[in-house]
Amino acid sequence: MPNAPHIKSAARRRAMKAASSTATALRAVLYLRMSMDRTGEGAGLERQEQACRALALARGWEVVAVVDDTISATTARLADRPGWQHVVRMIEAGEADLIVAWHLERVTRSMKDLESLIELAVERGVGLATATGDIDLTTDVGRMVARILAAVATAETERKAERQILANDQRVAEGKPQWIRRPFGYELDGTLREDEAAAVRKAYHDAIDGKALTTIAREWNEAGFTTSAPGSEMARPRAPRKRNYDPTGRWTNVAVRALLRSPRNMAKSTLYGEIMGDAKWSPIVDEATWRAVERKLADRERPDSSWGKLANLLSGIATCSVCDGPMGASRRGKEGESIYTCKGRPSQPDLGRGHCSIGVDFADGQIVRRLIQQMQATGRVTFRPQPPAIDPAPLVQREGEIAQLMAELVEDRTAGLIDRASLVAGTATLRAELAEIQAELAKAGTYGRAEEIDAEAAYDEFDRLDLGEQRAILRDAFEFIKVIPRGKGRRRQGEPAWQPELIRTAFTPAWS
C-alpha cells in the first residue's frame, strides 16, 4: 500500500484532527498559577481549578492532569517554570489535546513568551481555552486577540512598576523604613531591638580587631540569634534557583558580612544599593565605625571561583613566583599528600598553571615558624594589630601640669578669688583630661617591647585561633609569600622532599 501523502496545509491538518476527534473526548490539561499579589480575587489555585473544571465539564473534555506553578509571571519566564515545562512535555508526548487556564495572564504577561506559546500551538495544533473566554492560538484572529491581551497585561505591569518606583523614592526622601521584613537589630518601625543591636555593635568592634566572620556567626548561633529570613513555610514563591532556597535562620560568614556592610546600621537610607541620605530610624553604630568595617571587608580577599572554598592556611595568600597566580590546595592521588599547587591567573590563561608546588603541612609549618621568629626578633607580644607606639614622656609631663593646676584652683578658692561653681567647673574639665591621659599611659604600658617571647605559648595561641583569624594574621604580617619551583630531576636519596628555600617571604612594615 503506498504511503499516505503528506498534507502541507496546517489548516487542513487541524480540520482533519478535529473531525477525527469527534468520536472521543478531547483531553485537557489544567494549568494553574498563583499570583504574587495574594489578593485572592479569583486568582487562588482552588478557585482557578474549580472554574477550569467547570469549563471542561460543560464542553465534555476529559481532564487528564492538573499542573500548577507558584511563580510570578513578571519575574519568571515560561521556560523557568517547572509546572509549565511539565505541560509542554505532555503536549509533545501527545498526552493532551488542549490547555485550559483561568485567564491568559495566568499563562503569560510577556509578549516574547506569548510568541513561543503561539509557536507551540501552531506546531502541535493545540488549543488554549480559558475560563474567561476561549482563545484559539491556531487561528490568526485568536493570535491577534491573545497579543492584544498580552500587550494590555504588559502595560499594566509597567504602570505598576512605575508606581512602586515613585513610592520607593518618596519613602527614601522622607527617610522612612522601607523594609519588607524586620531586619536584624531593628523593629519594623525603626526602633532598636536592644539585644540584637548590642550583638551587631559588638560585631563591628570585633571585626575591626580582626575577628573572623565565621567566629561571629558561630557566636550568634550559639547565643540563639537567627537571621530575619522567613522560614520555608513563610517564604514567598519564587523562580527556581541553581541552589534550592531553604532558609534555616542560621548565621554564616556570608550573612554576617552582608549585615555589617549594610548602611542601614548607621541610619542611612539606600535606593538600589546607593546611599541616598540620612534616615529617621536609630543608628546602631556611628558612621566612622561603619566605614572602618566597610573598608576592611571590602579589601578582604575573595577566592577565585575556579578553585573553590578556602580550607587551608595559605590558599590564595601564597602566590607562584613564576606567574604570580594564587596557590591552592590539592591532593596527589586518592591517599596522597596534600600540596599547594599554582592555579595560574584566570585573567591570563596563556601563562599556564602548575609552575610550582609544595607540601601543605611543610609550608604551613614554615610560615608559622617564621611568624613567631619575627615576634621574637622584634619583641612583639601579640598577633593582633598593634596601635602606634606611644611616647609616655609628654603624657607624664601633662599629668604633672594638671595636678599643679588643680592645686592652684583649690588655693584660689581658699583665698576667695573664685566661687565654688568656678572651682567645680574647672576641676571637672581637668579631671576629664587627666582620665584620658591616664588611659593613654595604661595603653602605652600594655604594648611594650618584650625582652623574651614564650615560643611554645605563641604556637599554642595560634593553634587555638580558627582558620579565618589565622589567615587574617598572615595577611597583616606578610608583604608576600612566594613559592619557588623545585626544579627538574629527582631528589637524591635521603634528601627532604621540600626545602625552606622554596618559600620566600617578606614582612610588612607593621611587623618589621
C-alpha positions as CSV (number, residue, x, y, z in Angstrom):
1,M,0.0,0.0,0.0
2,P,1.5,3.3,-1.0
3,N,2.4,5.8,1.8
4,A,-0.2,8.4,2.7
5,P,0.5,11.7,1.0
6,H,2.0,14.4,3.3
7,I,-0.5,17.3,3.9
8,K,1.3,20.6,3.8
9,S,-1.6,22.8,4.9
10,A,-1.7,23.3,8.6
11,A,-5.3,24.5,8.5
12,R,-6.3,21.2,6.7
13,R,-4.4,19.1,9.2
14,R,-6.2,20.8,12.1
15,A,-9.6,20.3,10.4
16,M,-8.8,16.6,9.9
17,K,-7.7,16.3,13.5
18,A,-10.9,18.0,14.8
19,A,-13.0,15.7,12.6
20,S,-11.2,12.6,13.8
21,S,-11.6,13.6,17.5
22,T,-15.4,13.9,17.4
23,A,-15.8,10.3,18.4
24,T,-13.6,10.7,21.5
25,A,-13.5,13.5,24.1
26,L,-10.6,15.9,23.9
27,R,-8.0,15.5,26.7
28,A,-7.4,18.7,28.7
29,V,-4.6,19.6,31.0
30,L,-5.4,22.3,33.5
31,Y,-2.7,24.9,34.1
32,L,-2.9,27.0,37.3
33,R,-0.7,29.7,38.5
34,M,-0.8,31.6,41.8
35,S,-0.4,35.4,41.7
36,M,2.3,37.0,43.8
37,D,0.0,39.8,45.0
38,R,-2.0,37.3,47.1
39,T,-5.2,39.3,46.8
40,G,-7.3,36.2,46.4
41,E,-9.6,37.9,43.9
42,G,-10.2,34.8,41.7
43,A,-6.5,34.0,41.5
44,G,-6.3,31.4,44.2
45,L,-5.3,27.9,42.9
46,E,-8.5,26.3,44.2
47,R,-10.8,28.9,42.6
48,Q,-8.9,28.6,39.3
49,E,-9.2,24.8,39.3
50,Q,-12.9,25.0,40.1
51,A,-13.5,27.4,37.1
52,C,-11.4,25.3,34.7
53,R,-13.1,22.1,35.7
54,A,-16.5,23.6,35.2
55,L,-15.5,24.7,31.7
56,A,-14.1,21.2,30.9
57,L,-17.3,19.6,32.2
58,A,-19.5,21.9,30.1
59,R,-17.5,21.2,27.0
60,G,-17.3,17.4,27.6
61,W,-13.5,17.4,27.9
62,E,-11.6,14.8,29.8
63,V,-9.3,16.3,32.5
64,V,-6.1,14.2,32.3
65,A,-3.9,16.4,34.6
66,V,-3.8,19.4,36.8
67,V,-0.5,21.3,36.9
68,D,0.3,24.4,38.9
69,D,3.1,26.9,39.4
70,T,3.5,29.4,42.3
71,I,5.8,31.8,40.4
72,S,5.3,35.4,39.3
73,A,4.7,35.8,35.6
74,T,6.6,39.1,35.5
75,T,9.8,37.7,37.1
76,A,9.9,34.1,35.7
77,R,9.9,33.2,32.1
78,L,7.8,30.3,30.8
79,A,11.0,28.3,30.3
80,D,11.8,28.7,34.0
81,R,8.6,27.3,35.4
82,P,8.7,23.6,36.2
83,G,4.9,23.3,36.0
84,W,4.7,24.8,32.5
85,Q,7.5,22.6,31.3
86,H,5.6,19.6,32.5
87,V,2.6,20.8,30.4
88,V,4.8,21.2,27.4
89,R,6.2,17.6,27.8
90,M,2.6,16.3,27.9
91,I,1.7,18.1,24.7
92,E,4.8,16.9,22.9
93,A,4.2,13.3,24.0
94,G,0.6,13.5,22.7
95,E,-0.9,13.0,26.2
96,A,-3.2,16.1,25.9
97,D,-5.1,17.9,23.2
98,L,-5.6,21.3,24.7
99,I,-4.6,23.5,27.6
100,V,-7.2,25.1,30.0
101,A,-6.3,28.1,32.1
102,W,-8.3,30.6,34.2
103,H,-7.1,33.6,32.1
104,L,-4.3,34.2,29.5
105,E,-2.4,36.2,32.1
106,R,-2.2,33.1,34.3
107,V,0.0,31.7,31.5
108,T,2.0,34.7,30.4
109,R,2.1,38.5,30.6
110,S,5.2,38.7,28.3
111,M,4.9,39.3,24.5
112,K,8.1,37.2,24.0
113,D,6.7,34.2,25.9
114,L,3.4,34.6,24.1
115,E,5.1,34.1,20.7
116,S,6.7,30.8,22.0
117,L,3.2,29.7,23.2
118,I,1.8,30.5,19.7
119,E,4.6,28.6,18.1
120,L,3.7,25.5,20.3
121,A,0.0,25.8,19.4
122,V,0.7,26.1,15.6
123,E,3.2,23.2,15.6
124,R,1.1,20.8,17.7
125,G,-2.4,22.0,16.7
126,V,-3.1,22.7,20.4
127,G,-5.8,25.0,21.6
128,L,-5.8,27.2,24.6
129,A,-9.2,27.6,26.5
130,T,-9.7,30.0,29.3
131,A,-12.5,30.2,31.9
132,T,-13.0,33.8,30.9
133,G,-13.2,33.1,27.1
134,D,-11.6,30.8,24.5
135,I,-8.5,31.9,22.6
136,D,-7.6,29.7,19.6
137,L,-4.0,30.3,19.0
138,T,-4.1,28.2,15.9
139,T,-6.0,31.0,14.0
140,D,-5.0,34.4,13.0
141,V,-7.9,36.1,14.8
142,G,-7.1,34.1,18.0
143,R,-3.5,35.1,17.9
144,M,-4.4,38.8,17.4
145,V,-6.7,38.7,20.4
146,A,-4.0,37.0,22.5
147,R,-1.4,39.6,21.5
148,I,-3.8,42.4,22.4
149,L,-4.4,40.9,25.9
150,A,-0.7,40.3,26.5
151,A,0.1,43.9,25.5
152,V,-2.5,45.2,28.0
153,A,-1.1,43.0,30.7
154,T,2.5,44.2,29.9
155,A,1.4,47.8,30.1
156,E,-0.3,47.2,33.5
157,T,2.9,45.6,34.7
158,E,4.9,48.6,33.6
159,R,2.5,51.0,35.3
160,K,2.7,49.0,38.5
161,A,6.5,49.2,38.4
162,E,6.4,53.0,37.9
163,R,4.1,53.3,40.9
164,Q,6.4,51.2,43.0
165,I,9.4,53.3,42.0
166,L,7.7,56.5,42.9
167,A,6.6,55.1,46.2
168,N,10.2,54.0,47.0
169,D,11.6,57.4,46.0
170,Q,9.1,59.1,48.4
171,R,10.0,56.8,51.3
172,V,13.7,57.4,50.7
173,A,13.2,61.2,50.6
174,E,11.3,61.1,53.8
175,G,13.9,58.8,55.5
176,K,11.3,56.2,56.4
177,P,12.0,52.4,56.7
178,Q,11.2,50.5,53.5
179,W,11.8,47.0,54.8
180,I,9.8,44.1,53.6
181,R,10.6,42.2,56.8
182,R,12.1,43.1,60.1
183,P,15.9,43.5,59.8
184,F,18.2,42.0,62.4
185,G,18.8,44.6,65.1
186,Y,15.6,46.6,64.4
187,E,11.9,46.5,64.8
188,L,9.7,47.2,61.8
189,D,9.1,50.8,62.9
190,G,12.8,51.6,63.0
191,T,13.4,51.3,66.8
192,L,16.2,49.1,68.0
193,R,15.8,45.6,69.3
194,E,18.3,46.1,72.0
195,D,19.7,42.5,72.4
196,E,20.3,42.2,68.7
197,A,21.6,45.7,68.3
198,A,24.1,45.1,71.1
199,A,25.3,42.0,69.3
200,V,25.7,43.9,66.0
201,R,27.5,46.7,67.7
202,K,30.0,44.3,69.3
203,A,30.4,42.5,65.9
204,Y,31.6,45.8,64.4
205,H,34.3,46.2,67.0
206,D,35.2,42.5,66.8
207,A,35.7,42.9,63.0
208,I,37.9,45.9,63.5
209,D,40.0,43.8,65.9
210,G,40.4,41.1,63.3
211,K,37.9,38.5,64.5
212,A,36.8,36.2,61.7
213,L,33.2,36.5,60.5
214,T,32.8,32.7,60.8
215,T,33.5,33.1,64.5
216,I,31.0,35.9,64.9
217,A,28.4,33.8,63.1
218,R,29.1,30.8,65.4
219,E,28.8,33.0,68.5
220,W,25.4,34.4,67.3
221,N,24.1,30.9,66.5
222,E,25.2,29.7,70.0
223,A,23.5,32.7,71.5
224,G,20.2,31.7,69.8
225,F,20.1,34.6,67.3
226,T,18.6,33.9,64.0
227,T,18.5,35.8,60.7
228,S,15.4,37.6,59.6
229,A,15.0,35.2,56.6
230,P,11.5,33.7,56.6
231,G,11.0,30.0,57.3
232,S,10.2,27.7,54.4
233,E,6.5,27.8,55.2
234,M,6.5,31.7,55.1
235,A,8.9,32.2,52.2
236,R,7.4,33.8,49.1
237,P,7.2,31.7,45.9
238,R,10.0,32.4,43.6
239,A,11.6,31.2,40.4
240,P,13.8,28.1,40.6
241,R,17.4,28.7,41.5
242,K,20.6,26.7,40.9
243,R,20.7,26.2,44.7
244,N,17.5,25.4,46.5
245,Y,16.1,28.1,48.7
246,D,15.8,26.6,52.1
247,P,16.2,29.2,54.8
248,T,17.3,27.9,58.2
249,G,17.8,31.1,60.1
250,R,21.4,30.2,61.0
251,W,24.1,32.7,60.6
252,T,27.0,32.2,58.2
253,N,30.0,34.4,57.4
254,V,28.3,35.5,54.2
255,A,25.2,36.6,56.1
256,V,27.3,38.4,58.8
257,R,29.3,40.2,56.0
258,A,26.2,41.4,54.3
259,L,24.7,42.7,57.6
260,L,27.8,44.6,58.6
261,R,28.1,46.2,55.2
262,S,24.6,47.5,55.2
263,P,24.4,51.3,55.5
264,R,21.1,50.8,57.4
265,N,23.1,50.2,60.6
266,M,24.4,53.8,60.6
267,A,20.9,55.1,59.8
268,K,21.5,55.8,56.1
269,S,18.7,55.3,53.6
270,T,19.6,53.5,50.4
271,L,18.0,53.0,47.0
272,Y,19.2,50.3,44.6
273,G,22.3,49.9,46.7
274,E,23.2,53.6,46.7
275,I,23.3,55.7,49.9
276,M,20.7,58.4,49.4
277,G,20.9,60.3,52.7
278,D,20.1,60.3,56.5
279,A,17.2,58.2,57.7
280,K,14.9,58.7,60.6
281,W,15.5,55.4,62.4
282,S,18.0,54.9,65.2
283,P,21.6,54.1,64.2
284,I,23.3,51.0,65.7
285,V,26.9,52.4,65.1
286,D,28.3,55.7,64.1
287,E,29.4,56.4,60.5
288,A,33.1,56.3,61.3
289,T,32.8,52.8,62.7
290,W,30.7,51.6,59.8
291,R,33.1,52.9,57.2
292,A,36.1,51.4,59.0
293,V,34.5,48.0,58.8
294,E,33.3,48.5,55.3
295,R,36.9,49.3,54.1
296,K,38.1,46.2,56.0
297,L,35.5,43.9,54.5
298,A,35.7,45.4,51.0
299,D,39.5,44.9,50.9
300,R,39.4,41.4,52.3
301,E,40.4,38.9,49.6
302,R,37.8,36.8,47.8
303,P,38.8,33.4,46.5
304,D,38.6,32.8,42.7
305,S,35.6,30.7,41.9
306,S,37.7,28.3,39.8
307,W,39.4,26.8,42.9
308,G,36.6,27.0,45.4
309,K,36.4,27.1,49.1
310,L,39.4,28.2,51.2
311,A,40.1,25.4,53.6
312,N,43.9,25.7,54.1
313,L,46.1,28.3,55.8
314,L,47.9,29.6,52.7
315,S,45.3,29.1,49.9
316,G,45.1,32.3,48.0
317,I,47.7,34.0,50.2
318,A,50.8,32.3,48.9
319,T,51.5,33.0,45.3
320,C,53.5,31.4,42.5
321,S,56.9,33.2,41.9
322,V,56.6,32.5,38.1
323,C,53.1,33.8,37.2
324,D,52.1,35.5,40.5
325,G,49.0,33.4,40.5
326,P,47.4,32.0,43.7
327,M,48.4,28.7,45.3
328,G,45.5,26.3,46.0
329,A,45.5,23.0,47.9
330,S,45.0,19.7,46.1
331,R,45.8,16.1,46.8
332,R,48.1,13.7,45.0
333,G,46.1,10.6,44.3
334,K,43.3,9.2,46.5
335,E,45.5,8.7,49.5
336,G,48.4,11.0,48.6
337,E,50.0,14.1,50.2
338,S,48.1,17.4,50.3
339,I,50.1,20.0,48.4
340,Y,49.7,23.6,47.4
341,T,49.8,24.0,43.6
342,C,50.0,27.0,41.3
343,K,46.5,27.7,39.9
344,G,47.6,30.2,37.3
345,R,45.9,33.5,36.6
346,P,42.3,33.3,35.3
347,S,42.8,36.7,33.6
348,Q,45.9,35.4,31.7
349,P,45.3,31.8,30.8
350,D,48.2,31.9,28.3
351,L,50.6,32.0,31.3
352,G,49.6,28.4,32.2
353,R,49.5,26.9,35.6
354,G,51.2,24.3,37.8
355,H,54.6,26.1,37.8
356,C,55.4,25.1,41.3
357,S,54.1,23.0,44.3
358,I,54.9,22.4,47.9
359,G,53.5,20.3,50.7
360,V,50.7,21.8,52.7
361,D,52.0,20.7,56.1
362,F,55.6,21.7,55.3
363,A,54.6,25.2,54.0
364,D,52.1,25.9,56.9
365,G,54.8,24.9,59.4
366,Q,57.4,27.1,57.8
367,I,55.2,30.1,57.7
368,V,54.1,29.8,61.3
369,R,57.7,29.3,62.4
370,R,58.8,32.4,60.6
371,L,55.9,34.4,62.1
372,I,56.9,33.5,65.7
373,Q,60.6,34.0,65.0
374,Q,59.8,37.5,63.8
375,M,57.9,38.1,67.0
376,Q,60.9,37.1,69.0
377,A,63.2,39.3,66.9
378,T,61.0,42.4,67.2
379,G,59.8,41.9,70.8
380,R,56.2,41.8,69.6
381,V,53.8,40.5,72.3
382,T,50.6,39.8,70.3
383,F,49.5,38.5,66.9
384,R,46.8,41.3,66.8
385,P,47.5,44.6,65.0
386,Q,49.3,47.0,67.4
387,P,48.5,50.6,67.8
388,P,51.2,53.1,67.0
389,A,53.9,53.4,69.6
390,I,53.1,55.9,72.3
391,D,55.8,58.2,73.9
392,P,54.8,58.5,77.6
393,A,57.1,61.4,78.4
394,P,54.7,64.2,77.1
395,L,51.8,62.5,78.8
396,V,53.6,62.3,82.2
397,Q,54.6,66.0,81.9
398,R,51.0,67.0,81.2
399,E,49.8,64.8,84.1
400,G,52.0,66.8,86.4
401,E,50.8,70.1,84.9
402,I,47.2,69.1,85.6
403,A,47.9,68.2,89.2
404,Q,49.5,71.7,89.6
405,L,46.5,73.5,88.0
406,M,44.1,71.7,90.3
407,A,46.1,72.6,93.3
408,E,46.1,76.3,92.2
409,L,42.3,76.2,91.8
410,V,41.9,75.0,95.4
411,E,44.2,77.8,96.6
412,D,42.2,80.4,94.7
413,R,39.0,79.1,96.2
414,T,40.6,79.2,99.7
415,A,41.7,82.8,99.1
416,G,38.2,83.8,97.8
417,L,39.4,84.6,94.3
418,I,36.8,82.3,92.7
419,D,33.5,80.9,93.8
420,R,32.5,77.3,94.3
421,A,30.9,76.9,90.9
422,S,34.1,78.0,89.1
423,L,36.1,75.6,91.2
424,V,33.8,72.6,90.4
425,A,33.7,73.5,86.6
426,G,37.5,73.9,86.4
427,T,38.3,70.7,88.3
428,A,35.8,68.7,86.2
429,T,37.5,69.8,83.0
430,L,40.9,68.9,84.3
431,R,39.8,65.6,85.7
432,A,38.3,64.6,82.3
433,E,41.6,65.4,80.6
434,L,43.5,63.6,83.3
435,A,41.4,60.4,82.8
436,E,42.2,60.4,79.1
437,I,46.0,60.8,79.8
438,Q,46.0,58.0,82.3
439,A,44.2,55.8,79.8
440,E,46.8,56.5,77.1
441,L,49.6,55.8,79.7
442,A,48.0,52.5,80.5
443,K,47.8,51.6,76.8
444,A,51.4,52.6,76.3
445,G,52.3,50.2,79.1
446,T,50.3,47.3,77.5
447,Y,52.2,47.3,74.2
448,G,55.8,47.5,75.1
449,R,58.8,45.6,73.8
450,A,59.1,42.2,75.4
451,E,62.5,41.0,76.5
452,E,61.7,37.4,75.7
453,I,58.8,35.7,73.9
454,D,57.5,32.2,75.0
455,A,57.5,30.5,71.7
456,E,55.6,27.4,72.8
457,A,52.8,29.6,74.2
458,A,52.7,31.6,70.9
459,Y,52.3,28.3,69.0
460,D,49.5,27.2,71.3
461,E,47.8,30.6,71.0
462,F,48.0,30.5,67.2
463,D,46.6,26.9,67.1
464,R,43.6,27.9,69.2
465,L,42.6,30.5,66.6
466,D,40.2,29.5,63.9
467,L,41.3,29.4,60.2
468,G,39.8,32.8,59.4
469,E,41.7,34.5,62.3
470,Q,44.9,32.8,61.4
471,R,44.7,33.9,57.7
472,A,43.9,37.5,58.8
473,I,47.1,37.5,60.9
474,L,49.1,36.3,57.9
475,R,47.7,39.0,55.7
476,D,48.6,41.6,58.2
477,A,52.1,40.2,58.8
478,F,53.5,39.2,55.4
479,E,54.1,41.5,52.5
480,F,54.2,38.4,50.3
481,I,54.6,34.7,50.5
482,K,56.0,33.2,47.2
483,V,56.7,29.6,46.3
484,I,59.7,28.8,44.1
485,P,59.7,25.9,41.6
486,R,61.7,23.0,42.9
487,G,63.4,22.3,39.6
488,K,63.6,19.3,37.4
489,G,65.2,16.0,38.2
490,R,64.7,13.5,41.0
491,R,66.0,14.4,44.5
492,R,68.9,12.5,46.0
493,Q,68.5,9.6,48.4
494,G,67.8,10.9,51.9
495,E,67.2,14.5,50.6
496,P,64.0,16.0,52.1
497,A,61.0,16.4,49.7
498,W,60.7,20.1,50.4
499,Q,63.3,22.7,51.3
500,P,62.7,26.0,53.2
501,E,64.4,27.9,50.3
502,L,61.4,27.1,48.2
503,I,59.4,29.7,50.2
504,R,60.3,33.4,50.1
505,T,58.7,35.8,52.5
506,A,58.8,39.5,53.4
507,F,57.2,41.1,56.4
508,T,55.0,44.3,56.3
509,P,56.3,47.5,58.0
510,A,53.9,46.8,60.9
511,W,55.8,43.6,61.6
512,S,59.3,44.8,60.8
